[in-house]
């Protein structure tokens, strides 16, 4: 008898416990993404084709962590404290807040918000980004990953950050050169890659977009 694969969609704001599937996963609070103009990494999206994309920071709605004031009565599942005042201080220090209610595309579908939640077996909630989606085979929970959708999201965040700082750019240039040099050393017969062209592709300037307005929670 074949084993049936069962996929699930998560819920976003104010999850309804009567509809959400219960999964054998650990609890995880909801979160917001933040990005820094100085934190990037090199991604090889195709053989010898590189992209420079932001490294995201996760700030969870966790009372008592990072000075986040706990809620006496949490307004919804997945939050135990108001993270917005802490996020505001991080913005003052140079971070960019990526609001969790923006429109994104995941698994080919447009949706509002980049997080969704799944109820756990003990009644807690597990929140993750919408580019991860659980499925079950024989009672075991695994995760599908929409890599292309997530990369597209990182590109949109890069547009919010604007041009890369010269110091960061030089460090990433070295990383690309080192990657190509190691690859050539492992396989001397491989086709030569134009390092300059590879870096020009990686550092192509993104188009600027207007930053979305953010409203802090009351």
C-alpha positions, 0 to 999 in steps of 0.5 A: 500500500503506497504511503500518502503524502499530506501537505498543509498550509499555515495560518497567519493572523489570529490562527483558528485552532479548530482548522489548523492541523496539529504537527509534531514540531517544536513551538516557535514564536512569530517574528519580524525580519530586519536587515542591515546595510553591512550584512550581505553574503554571496549566493551562487544562483547558477554555476559561476553566477553569483548574487549578493543578497542581504543576511536577514535577522529574525526578531521574535515577539518574545517577552523578556528577550532583548528587553521586550516587554511581556504582554499581560494578555497576548493579543494572538497566538505566537506572541508573548511580548511587543517587539515593536519598541525594540525594533524601533531602537534597532532602526535607529541603529541603522537596521531596516525593518521589513514589515511582516504584513507586506505582500510576498509570493511563495510557492507561486501564490501571492499572499500578505505576510511572510510568516505563517503558523501551525499548531503543535501537538501540545497546543502551542504554535510553530511560526516559520516563513512562508517559503517553508511548508510542512508535509507528512509522510507516514506520520513524519513531518518534513518541509518543502522549501521554495528557494526561488521565492525566497531568493526573490524576497531577498532581492526585494529586501536588497532594493530597500537597503540601496547601494552596498557599502564600499568596505562590504563590497571589497570583502565580498569581492575577495570571497568571490575571487577565493571561491573561483580560485579554489574551484580552479585549483580543484579542477584545473581542466575546468573552463576559465571564468571571467572573474570581473564579469562574475563580480559585475553580475553580482554587484549589479545595482538594484532599482530603488523602491519606496520604503513601505510605511510601518505602523507600530503596535499600540 
